[in-house]
């Protein structure tokens, strides 16, 4: 266990270093003319993410260090046998680990904010609201860790506070959803693969987010705590949200990275299978959780058999979709049709340089005069 | 922050950025110790009497001496930054040398303090500590963990300053390019600042 904890500590260091790097880079190295409110939404999302990395990671760093000291020198921080308090460990762990899920989802939200205006051929609806909600998620997300511990033992005041804060943090996420959907209103949409991934993101992220509200409610949480419902919620957000945005981003910037196009029909077939498999895999878990199946068990009573079989079949379907998607990307990186500078008619700066970009990206430093999604 | 110049685009140098990064890093260090301060305050709140009794075991004289040593070393490293700006390389090296010596003096004091405690049988997992109350065991656990982590920062700070001394000597750091010296000084002030909090928490509040 000590090597694992030490490894996680080292990883924390790299996370902090990355956060500092992104904050300083975004403060200091924006192109001439790129004011804060002219910055594309993906770097804005990375900026919020970087602050969470910087603010939250040291707490888990010191916690892991305390675990190492407890195990090597018998200093009783958390072990009741040595005089420590295990609930204190839970608090310190979640002070980092809840913001950590926002480290995973914020960049995904940034990707969606890039893909949607590009394929809607339209400026994003509510740019400022998306920026503010990004920072609000980073800020409020720091104060909701207690909702992982509703059944661990906490005062009533603490329970209500963490519950209401959890509901509050849903508001900025919902603002983003409304903005993305509003951007699509009366847009001339180009149904390319990255856009389809973004649409799937909207679908699964809404299911994940709303099921999070169910878990944030105190009474429902007591019933659903440690059941498969939590597993379903978590995967709809972190796999559905982040995963779909990740593959959307891969397809979106693939031509820029490799100078070649992926095969569109295989990409779409892969996505369709993946999306179907994903929902078949995780939807039954909501049902299983509500009817009482605990998480982290490989075995179960007879009445949970049916949904578990459906879920397993969904897993296999999803993996076949994943194999198609990845094989297509790997093959296309070498054999795809040549991509120009701007295959999507995007407006942000990366589409003005060669695909793949030359050394140091820009032969001539660009001067930014327009808003990032200026399609009018 | 305002983009003042674009010189860094060609020569890959941005002093303002380097300092911004250092300040944020120092902030994360404060949060790192902040975790320990939280644990300390919770256990102090739960075991007020035991913490009171245990704190009386610590030697206020050594603690005070080390506080003075660190405060003076913070001053000498700040003076080193000023003297490099005044193009006085010799004085810079002398002041940095004094800083390193003071840090080593701090570590020598720490060595005698810890070895004294250990010879009296006060260390985590010892027989004598096992017979004390849980609060006292926690106090000394926290004492060794927090001052130990701080001592580790002293060692890192000394290595950092010694490295910058070498850069000053080879004139890679000079009057118009000294941001790494400033950053090492910032780091040293952080090490000092953390001690300023550790000293009252363990030695003075009894």
Interface residues (C-beta under 8 A of the other chain):
Chain A: X16 X19 X20 X21 X23 X24 X25 X27 X28 X29 X30 X32 X54 X55 X57 X58 X59 X61 X62 X63 X65 X66 X69 X73 X74 X75 X76 X77 X82 X83 X84 X85 X88 X92 X365
Chain B: X1 X3 X6 X8 X9 X14 X16 X17 X20 X21 X24 X25 X27 X28 X29 X31 X32 X33 X34 X35 X36 X38 X39 X42 X124 X125 X134 X135 X137 X138 X141 X142 X144 X145 X149
